[in-house]
Each structure stands twice: as structure tokens, then as C-alpha cells.
């Protein structure tokens, strides 16, 4: 199927997000969703733009966090539309992601190649500040396949995060930031396979033309976009694993969600560096403040970003903590390990 044919069907597989999302409404609510009172107010990432605008800072860092603090964790009045408590019963085995088949799920943008890559051992290098000072670069570069996300650079950070990049999974909101720096993200590691994802309202022809233009300048570049059918599968997987509809709960799947599933499809064993466990931000005393991204030292605080996104009902947000709980449930099934920090 060509990209043009697939895109014409895309609107049938995605709809407008509507409904609302719980903050914290049940006695069963996991502790990591309860915002510690001592957590500092900080700037938040705008999940729609990938960066924090002044208006977003003003509205959310002041009004929204103040509202969260005043209300605290409610004791369960039953008034919320989509209360999160625990993941759907784990007696049900998740679908076998390895049977999805990568050939039909990823459409070539550069050339007419089919994604057939397969790796025995992969590492996912997150964009977390937990990687700073770890000196993991050599170990990461020694992996058979290395997967990175969005515009996380290696220049200047290679001692901790390495240089090798076998795959880079990129959200539509990060596409410009990646492709406007081809010397860093394309030419430096010409073996990199790019996988771009985004909803139909974002993956316009103009974005595809930008990818194709960069491909023309760098003939060895390989790029794919997630197909409409596979995008729907990602949504269905989220609903199946959490019991919550992504659209009705006003949720955006994160690049981490796409990256983890793609890694499961491509890799026999996965080691994830820098991803915190789902309970991390609910610990007492609270964790030390760390920037959300290792390459943005003055960026928003990690836990503030996670908790704000998890609990917000207005707008559309990533449910980072819920996604991590799903990843924890997949660890044994798909041979996934986590370190820096270690998950227990």
C-alpha cells in the first residue's frame, strides 16, 4: 500500500478526542498518581507542541498546579467519568505483539523498501536526565541495535548515552527539530532507520514532503511512517491494557509507547536505560528534582511533568505513569529489563 492510498483511509481510523480524564478519585488509586504537596510548581511541557510556550507556562504552571494542590487526592466521590484505579485484570494475556508483523505496519517514505530489520538484543536509550554521569556510552554502543527517540542528541553526551543509533522513533511534533539538524541526526549516523508517527491531522503532506526533501539530500537515509492500520492497533492496545479508551480519556500516546511496542516487534530482548518505574514519583521523601530531558538542563522537572500529564483532564495529555505500569506488566513476557534506575 502506498502512503497516498493509506492516508486517504486515515480519517476513518482516528477521531476527535473527547471526554475527560481522572485526577485521583479512588481509594484504590495508585500512590504514584497523588501529587506530593512538597512537589515544586514548575514549567510543563506542552504535549501538543513538544515545548513550553509562555501562555502554556502561565496557565498550567500557575493555575493547574494550584488547582491540583488545593484538591489533593479525593477519597472517591464517584463523580469522575473515567476513574483510573488499576490496570485491567492481568489474568488476561496481552496480544502477542510479535505477531503484528512489521511489513504492513510501517510505510516507506524514502524509496519503496519494506521494514524487515530484526535484532536479537536491543537497547532503548531514553531522553532522561538519569543517564547523565552514568558513563554508559560504551555499553550502549556495544549493543546490537540501539533505539533513540525524537530529537535526543548524542553530540556532547556520548560518554553517557553513546553515539550508535539503529532506529530513531520520532513524533510529528519533533519532526522539524530532527530534520532541521541533518548533520546531527541523519549524516552523523547514516545507518539510522527513522520511524515517524502522528495522527492524520498532524501527518500532512507538507510534513511528508519535508521528509522526502531531506531524503533527497541524503540518499542513504531510510524513513518510514506508521500506517493508519497500525496507528489504530496502538490505540486498541492501550484500551486493551488499561481498560480506557484513548480518545474518550483525552490521552495522547507518548513516543515512549510507540518505541516500546516497536522494540518488542523488532527485538528478542530489550534493555531500557533511564526510564523510571511507575511508582518513582510517589516515593517519600520525594525524588530529587531532575530535568525531564538530559539535553535541556533548564527544562521542566521530570516528576512534575509526569504527574501533571497523568492527572490532567483538560486538553490532551500523555499518561506516562499508566504507560509505565503497562511496560512493567510486559517485562517478563517480552524479555524487557530496566536500569538507571533499576525496576524492582
C-alpha positions, 0 to 999 in steps of 0.5 A, spaced: 500 500 500 502 506 498 502 512 503 497 516 498 492 510 498 493 509 506 492 516 508 486 517 504 483 511 509 486 515 515 480 519 517 476 513 518 481 510 523 482 516 528 477 521 531 476 527 535 478 526 542 473 527 547 471 526 554 475 527 560 480 524 564 481 522 572 485 526 577 485 521 583 478 519 585 479 512 588 481 509 594 484 504 590 488 509 586 495 508 585 500 512 590 504 514 584 498 518 581 497 523 588 501 529 587 506 530 593 504 537 596 512 538 597 512 537 589 515 544 586 510 548 581 514 548 575 514 549 567 510 543 563 511 541 557 506 542 552 504 535 549 501 538 543 507 542 541 513 538 544 515 545 548 513 550 553 510 556 550 509 562 555 501 562 555 502 554 556 507 556 562 502 561 565 496 557 565 498 550 567 504 552 571 500 557 575 493 555 575 493 547 574 498 546 579 494 550 584 488 547 582 491 540 583 494 542 590 488 545 593 484 538 591 489 533 593 487 526 592 479 525 593 477 519 597 472 517 591 466 521 590 464 517 584 463 523 580 469 522 575 467 519 568 473 515 567 476 513 574 483 510 573 484 505 579 488 499 576 490 496 570 485 491 567 485 484 570 492 481 568 489 474 568 488 476 561 494 475 556 496 481 552 496 480 544 502 477 542 505 483 539 510 479 535 505 477 531 503 484 528 508 483 523 512 489 521 511 489 513 504 492 513 505 496 519 510 501 517 510 505 510 516 507 506 517 514 505 524 514 502 524 509 496 519 503 496 523 498 501 519 494 506 521 494 514 524 487 515 530 489 520 530 484 526 535 484 532 536 479 537 538 484 543 536 491 543 537 497 547 532 503 548 536 509 550 531 514 553 531 522 553 532 522 561 536 526 565 538 519 569 543 517 564 547 523 565 554 521 569 552 514 568 558 513 563 554 508 559 556 510 552 560 504 551 555 499 553 550 502 549 554 502 543 556 495 544 549 493 543 546 490 537 541 495 535 540 501 539 533 505 539 533 513 540 527 517 540 525 524 537 530 529 537 535 526 543 542 528 541 548 524 542 553 530 540 556 532 547 553 526 551 556 520 548 560 518 554 553 517 557 548 515 552 553 513 546 553 515 539 550 508 535 543 509 533 539 503 529 532 506 529 530 513 531 522 513 533 520 520 532 513 524 533 510 529 528 511 534 533 519 533 533 519 532 526 522 539 524 527 539 530 530 532 527 530 534 520 532 541 521 539 538 524 541 533 518 548 533 520 546 531 527 541 526 526 541 523 519 549 524 516 552 523 523 549 516 523 547 514 516 545 507 518 539 510 522 532 507 520 527 513 522 520 511 524 515 517 524 508 517 527 502 522 528 495 522 527 492 524 520 491 531 522 498 532 524 501 527 518 500 532 512 503 532 506 507 538 507 510 534 513 511 528 508 514 532 503 519 535 508 521 528 509 522 526 502 526 533 501 531 531 506 531 524 503 533 527 497 539 530 500 541 524 503 540 518 499 542 513 504 537 515 509 531 510 510 524 513 513 518 510 514 511 512 517 506 508 521 500 506 517 493 508 519 492 500 520 497 500 525 496 507 528 489 504 530 492 497 533 496 502 538 490 505 540 486 498 541 492 496 545 492 501 550 484 500 551 486 493 551 491 494 557 488 499 561 481 498 560 480 506 557 479 508 551 484 513 548 480 518 545 474 518 550 480 519 556 483 525 552 490 521 552 495 522 547 500 516 546 507 518 548 513 516 543 515 512 549 509 507 547 510 507 540 518 505 541 516 500 546 511 496 542 516 497 536 522 494 540 518 488 542 516 487 534 523 488 532 527 485 538 528 478 542 530 482 548 530 489 550 534 493 555 531 500 557 536 505 560 533 511 564 526 510 564 523 510 571 518 505 574 511 507 575 511 508 582 518 513 582 514 519 583 510 517 589 516 515 593 517 519 600 521 523 601 520 525 594 525 524 588 530 529 587 528 534 582 531 532 575 530 535 568 525 531 564 530 531 558 538 530 559 539 535 553 535 541 556 538 542 563 533 548 564 527 544 562 521 542 566 522 537 572 521 530 570 516 528 576 512 534 575 511 533 568 509 526 569 504 527 574 501 533 571 500 529 564 497 523 568 492 527 572 490 532 567 483 532 564 483 538 560 486 538 553 490 532 551 495 529 555 500 523 555 499 518 561 506 516 562 505 513 569 499 508 566 504 507 560 509 505 565 505 500 569 503 497 562 511 496 560 512 493 567 506 488 566 510 486 559 517 485 562 517 478 563 513 476 557 517 480 552 524 479 555 524 487 557 529 489 563 530 496 566 536 500 569 538 507 571 534 506 575 533 499 576 525 496 576 524 492 582 
